[in-house]
């Protein structure tokens, strides 16, 4: 390690003439012997240096380092393996964070059972529940295995003792904020305790070649609780997302030293546990024989994964001085901006004086600008009470000038829509390679996009002062 160098400006040191107590700054009273006026300056403090020590392993040319030890091993849950980059690497430490009740413990208990084997047993340590409570959940989701060991501990020394007894290939700790070390002052979950617990488990994981999954709490703002240092220490950070009233759960990679950070795993939470969704687009669509006014389909990108989603809108006459603007799954500010563009650039009158409700299907949240065109068409369709053509998807960002801008991944979005049977698409200019058999209409502005509404059945929104009957 590098030696600690002396400061360019020597600082004086002080010593008590009665008892010899030393300090770096002057004090009027010696805290050791309680004598007054005995602390005097006597010189500069000695500079501490770190002498070279014995190395644990010799440095090797990078080409001679065995990379097979860092090969990922599947967990038995394909959707989680997708986010991890193929599976768990021996010695890797993964932090899984999410809101209470989102399904973290259920998913990790399923991973623990599917990863356990005679050669690589799994140790599940719970600090929030009793062992019997975890056993009841395991019975419900069928997560029982002879080589899955369960312990309820909140003491760090006891957890390390279980590692010596079981010698697991995978450790799951639920959660890192509930375990404390008796050698560190502070309550469990404090900054000092979280650093000590995480540091001890990381050292044990690297020394044993044992993969570790740590469950972490989040704050009321959705950020990972605890010191930011915890996210820097671990190898992988996963965030568990989802509305507790919907079935869909998303595992998003925030940091990954062994793979990409733009992958997303999709899961469905149900009474029997949690299962991966290889094709989750069906959750976000409503199958109908005939199109309905106020609905439009789009293709969103969750990481690198395209998902077909449905946007629904409803406009009704308002009885209030300030009409309602209600959204679910969409950003309210984004919907308000699209409304303003439709009124000013699309010449759709009376939207400002009507109650407007916009939502997504299946609990998916659309925050990327690529959904702007679908939102605009859904609102225009609802205002005119005219359904959009069947098997149509809309992709594009809408600007304040009414222009339709390009978005990333148009070809991947079109390929996903074509795979699900959609035959028509509205896209910005220059979409690239189009799937064979799919008709793509390039639109330059919101006026071009609104022309897809059938004029023969179109009923314009009433102007101010007109009869609304």
N, C-alpha and C positions, 0 to 999 in steps of 0.2 A: 504494500500500500504506500501511497505517497506520504512523505514526511510533512509534518505541519511546520510551516516556515515562520520565522520571527517577523513581527510587525515592523514596518519601517520606522515607527516612532515608539520607542520603549516607554512602557507605562510604569509608573512607580508602584512599589508595594509597601504595605504598612504592617507593623508588628507591635504587639503590646509589650511594653517593657517590663510588666509585672509577671505575666504568665507565658509569654512567647506566642500567643495566638496571632495568626497572620490573616490578612485580607487584602483584596485588590483596591479598596477605596478607604478613605479615612472615615472614622467614626469617633464621636465624642466619648462614647462609653464602650468599654470592651464587653462584648456579650458573653465571654467565657468566665472572667473573674469579676465582672461588674464594677471594675475600677474606672474612675473618670479621669480623662486627660492623659491616659497612658499609651494611646495608639499614636505611633510616630512613623514617619517615612524612613525606610532603611535601604532602599535599593530597587532594582527592577526584578520582576518575577522571572523565574527560570522558564525557558521555553521548552514545552513538551514536544518530544519527537517520537515517532513510531518506527521502531527498528524492523528491518525485513525479517519475516518469519518463515517457517517451513511451509511449503506449498502442499496442498492436499493431492492434486493431480498435476502432472506435467503438461505444459502447453504443447499442443500438436499442430502440425499443419492442417488447415481446415479440410483438405482433401482426404486426410487419414482419419477423421472423426467418423465414428459409426453412426449413421443416420437412421438405422433400423430401430433404434431404441425409441425414436420419436414417431413411430408409425401409429396412426390412429386405429383404434379398435371399435367396431360398431357397438352401440348401446342396446340394440334390439328395438329401438324406436326410430324408424327411418326419418321422420320429420325433424327430430332433434339432431340426428346425424347430419342432416342437410345444413342446419345452422352452424354446427360445430366444425364442419369441414370434413366429414367422413366418420367422426366418432370421437372418443376420448383418447387423448395421448397419455401414456403412462407418465406420471409426475406432474400432469397439468392440474391447475387449480382454476375452477370455474365458479364465478359468482352469478347466481340466479336471483334476480330481484323482481318484485311485483307487488301489487296491492293485496291486502288481505282478502282471502276468499276467491282469488282468481284461478287457483288450481295448481300452485307451485308444489305443495306437498303431495298432491295426488299424482302429478306427473313424475316426480322424483321417486316416489315409492314404486311406481310401475317400472321405472328405469332400474331401480335397485334389484327388483325381482328378475328382470330379463337379463341383467348383466351378471348375476351371481352364477358361479360354477364351482366345482370342487377345486380347481387349480387357482381360481381367483374369487374368493368369497367377497361378499359385500357387507359392510358395516354401516347401519343406519342409526345415527345418534340424534335423538330428539331432545330439545331443551324446552319446548313449548307444550308438549303433551306427555301423557303417561304412556308407557309401553302398551298397555291394554287398549288405549284409544287408537294407537297406530295399528294394532292388530285388527281391530274392528274395521278400519278402512281397508286394510289388506284383504280381509275376507270379502268385502263388498266389491272390490275391483279385481279380485282374483290375482293378488300379488304375493302369493306364498311360495317360498322356496327353501329347501333344506339348508342351503348355504347362504341364506340371507340372515344376518345377525342384527338384533335390535337392542338398543340400550337407551335409557333415559338418563341423561347426565347434564349438569350445568357447570361442572368443575373441569377446567382444562387439564389438570393432572390426571383426572379419572379418564378423560377421553384419550389421552396419550397412553394410559395403561391398557385400555381396550385395544389400541392399535398393536401393542406388544402381544396381547393374548390371541387376537383373531388373525393378525397379519393379513388384512384385506387387500384386495386389488383395487377396490373402490370404496371411498369414504363419502358419506352424505351427512352433512351437519345442518340441522334445521332448528334454530338458525344461529348465525354467528353472533348476533346481538344478545343471545341468551346465555352464552358461555362466558365465564370469567376466570381469571387467574388469581389465586389468593396472594400472590407475591406483588400484585399491582394494586394500588389504591384506586378506588372509584367503583361505581356501580356497574353491573353488566350493561353493555350497550354504550358506555362512555367511550370517548376517543382513545384514551390510553388502553382500555380493556380490549377494544376491537383491534387495535394495532397489535397488541401482544398475542391475542388468540389467533389472528390471521397469520402473523409472522411465524408462530410455533407450528401451525398446521402446514404452512407452505414449506418450512424446512423439513418437516416429517415427510411430506409428499415427494419432495425432490430426492431425499435420501433413500426412500423405500421404493421409488418408482411407482407410487400409488396415485391414481387419479382421485381428485377431491372435488365434490360439488358442495358449495356453500350457499345457503339460502340467506338472502339479505332483505331487510325491511326497506320501505320507501317512506318518504315524507308526504305531507298532505299535498305538496305540489307535484308529486310523482317522481321526484329525484331519489336516487339511492341514498339511504340514510347512512350516517357515519362519516368519517374523514375521507376526503378525496384520495388520500394515500391508499386506501383499500382497493380502489379501482386500478391504481397503478401497480400494485403488488401482484394481483392475480393475472392469469394468462388470458382468460376469456371472461367477458361480461355479457350476460344475456338478460334481456328485459321481457318480462311476461306481461302481455297486454290483453285487454278484453273487457267488455261490459258484462257485469255480473248478471244482467237480465237477458243476455244473449248467449247462444251456444258457442260462438266462435271465440277462440283464443289464439293469439299470435305470440310466437317467441322470436324476438328480434335480436340479432347480434349487434352489440355496440362496440365491442373490442374483441379481437380474435388474433392471437399470435400464430395460429396454425391454419388459418383460412380467411375467406372473405368476410367483410363486415356488412355486406348488403344482402345477406340471405335472410329469409323469413320462413319459419315453420308454422304451419296451420294445424290447429287441433280443434276437436269438438268435445265439449264437456257435457256429460250426461249422467244419469243416475248410476250407471255401472262403471263409471270412471272417466277417463279421458283417452281419446283415440286420435291418431294422426289423420289428416285429410290430404291425400295426394292430389285430389281435384276438388278444391273448395268452392269453385265458382257457383255451384248449384245452390249454395246457401244464400247467395246474394241476388237470386233471380226469382221472379214469380212467373210460372208457366201459365199462359193464357191461350185460348183458342183465337181470340180477337184482341187487337190492340186497344188500349184504354187511354183516353186523354190524360195528359199530365205525367206520363212516364217516358223515360229515355234511358237507354243503356250506354255504358261507357266501359273502358278497360283501364284499370288503374294498375300501377306498378308498386308492389310491396317489396322493396329491395330490388331484386332482379326477377321477381316472380309476377307475371301478369295475371290479374284477376278481373273477371267480368262482373260488374256491379250495376245495380239499377237505382236510378234517381227518380223519386216521385215528388210531384208538386200538386198543390190544391190552392185555388184562389176563390174566395167567396166575398160577397158584398159585406162591407164592414158597417157596424152600427156604432163605432167608436170614433171620437175625433182623431185619435192616433191609431191607425190600423195595426194589427198584430203582425209580427214577423217571427215565426217559430221555426226552428231547424232542429234536426236530429241526425247526427252523423256527418253533418256539413258545418263548415265554419260560417257563422252568422255574418261576419264582415265580408266574406267572399260572396255569399248569396246577395247581400245588399248591393255590392258593386255590380254584379251581373244584372240585378234589377234596374239599376240606374242606366246601364248601357242599353238594355232592352227598351226603356222608355225614350231615351234620347236618340240612340242610333238606330234602333229597330222600329221606331215609330209605333210602339204598342202602348196605347193610351190607357189611363185609368188604373194602371198597376199600383200607383202610389196611394190610391184610396181604397184598396181592397186588402182584406186579411189574406196573408200568404203563408202557407205551410209547406216546408220542404224537408224531405227525409230520405234516408237510404234504407235498403232492405237487408235484413239479416244481421244488423248491428255493426256493419263495416263502417269505418270512418274514412271519408274522402277529404284529404287536405291538400293534395297536389293540384296545381293549376290545370292539369290536363282534363279535369272534370268540368271545367267552366262551360264548355260548349254543350255538354249534356244537361247541365243545370239550366242554361239559357233555353234550350229546346223544350225541356220539361215545363218550364214556366210559361213559355209561349204557347205550348200545347194546352196547358191548363187554362190560360186566359182566353183562348179562342174556342175551347171545348172541342178541339180537333185532334184525333190521335195521330201519332207519327206512323210512318210505314212500318210494317212488320219486318223483323230480322234486321233492324238498323242499329248501328252503334255510332256514337259521336265521340271524337277525340280531338282535343285542342284547347289552348288557352285563349281567353278572350281579353283583349286590352281595352283600356278606357276609350280609345278612339273607335272601337268596334271591330278592330282587326282580329283575325284568328291567327294566333302565333303557333309556331312549331314547338313540339315537346319531344323529350327524349324517348327512345325505344318504340317508335311508331311501328316498325316492322314486327317486333315481338308482340305488340298489342294486337295488330291485325292478324298475326298467325294464331293467337289464342282465340280471337273471335271467330275466325274461320274454322278452327278445330271444333268449336261448339255449335257450328251450324249457321252462323250469321252470314248473310250474303251481301249486305250493303253497309257502307261506312262513310261517314263524313269526317274528313281529315284536313289539316292545313296543307299548303302547297308543298310539292316535292316530298311525298311520303316514302319514296324508295321502292324497293321490290314489293310487289303486291302478290298475295297468295293467288294461285290460279283459280278461276271461277268466282272470285269475289269482285263486286263492283264498288269502286271507290270514287267518291265525288270530292274533288278538291275545292275548298271554299276559302275565299280571301278575307271576307268580313262577315259580320253577323247577318247582314241583309241577304247574302248568298245562302247562308245556312237556313234562314227562315223560309226560303222558297220550297223546302221539302214538305212543308205543311200543305196538304191537299186544299186547293182553293175552292173546289166545288162544295166541300163540306165545312169550310172554314166559317166560323162565326166570330167576327171581330168583337173585342171588348168594347162596351158602350162608352161613348165619349161623355164628358161632363155635361149634364143637363139633359141628356137623352133618356128616353123611356127605357128602363131596365127590364120591362116585362117580356 
